[in-house]
């Protein structure tokens, strides 16, 4: 395989990355921003995991008849990154709840207006 | 092996594990008084370990510690050299100063039922910052970065003003984008080198030459870390976060968080990529130089027009970061010396100023009320009411300006030396001119506090409590000590810079 075919996973990764980053920047709703942030972070999981997989590769256990092994390390790393992502999302949502209690809105422009008004 | 030897051999692990384990312990204890005692013990233990590590490195050279006895490059390596020992010392010193201070400070600024949680988050933040500094594993840097960042977001949200919540949310978004950029950079490096160990990675990058993914990794890491250290156009999260966070949190963050990010940048630039890649293949020095100059002038100018003292010094922090990155951009021993020294010197001075502002807001608060924001209209005639606090802030300001005799002068001296070395005389003028801007914003405080009469009916003394003044004045004393006796700071920094800038 050459050209686009062998780079398909990277194309998907870059698309998700840009889409996520765009949502974070373009949306004023605090929850939608967090959705974008999650998409952005998730794209990185693909960046790590996709190159670690060899087609036809097995888990790295030495056994007769298996010569090709996939790299297990990216999975372990990304397991950590997923935990970090979940924690970030949980904290972000908790802050959004507190902001809604304090301001009565989760739209960024309205929050700024109310700060100027008070 | 005796217990002493066992502890001595495992100091690198203990440096991070002590605050990390103290955090859940504090959470289980619940009682704020016990929580304070454990936090105090843990932060002083961290300081003691950092000092012991410093001495070990000074006598025996860099320490490589294999976590769980898995030898590097397979296992996670903790690596302490002169640079990381220096930053460990700064971070744990600031923690040991801020914890005794924060007991009085948070009693007024944070609701009583959240005090235990404050200590938990403080310990986690400390563990994260120490972890970033000590680890020799690229992915481990990211994990500790997130440990410290997530706890920082919570610490900022403890602020009583509702704007603290928005500041924390904004920082969470910006910080997570920065951290994700860093993971992308590390991921690309892992794809190209097949290793996560920083030393191993450096060896393979040097052997493998430069390819486009490596340059992309460099770019991603630069942008990600610059977000974290608040390099000029990426600094938007910082003023709000510093202004609305509780005073003790602002002081700790201003002195440590951005400094540790600078450490990560130096680590990646000089240890992993090597200066030939960073400074010759990409126009990074020019970009750094111009962004630093913009930070020095724009942020200082914005600082002058601020009406809130905390926000004023927050913008001043952005400008001071400019001096640090300016030193990096020279790619010379003197420039890097200036950067490393300024990490320490600015940490001391800015830490002291924010600690004093914490005392100041308590002084101007009505008894029992939540301290108000330190806006200038509330500070009129303050020098008569709080002479020690006001004088301390002015002394800290002198170090920000770079008056001879203060630690800030040492930095500017080495920056100017580096500028003259590279033949860029106009930079000398720029450095001096930006210092004049610092004079202007410090003068604004002097003018309001010393030359205006206090509002009628508020002439009585209201000095901050001693538990808050003593930590701040200790840092101020250190600022002047390191302005006169530079053997510890400059001596170490020059040695580090000579090792990092190869071929000199």
Interface residues (C-beta under 8 A of the other chain):
Chain A: X17 X21 X24 X30 X33 X37 X40 X41 X44 X47 X48 X51 X74 X77 X80 X81 X84 X87 X88 X91 X92 X95 X96 X98 X99 X102 X103 X111 X115
Chain B: X139 X142 X143 X146 X150 X153 X154 X157 X162 X163 X165 X166 X168 X169 X172 X173 X176 X177 X180 X183 X184 X187 X188 X190 X191
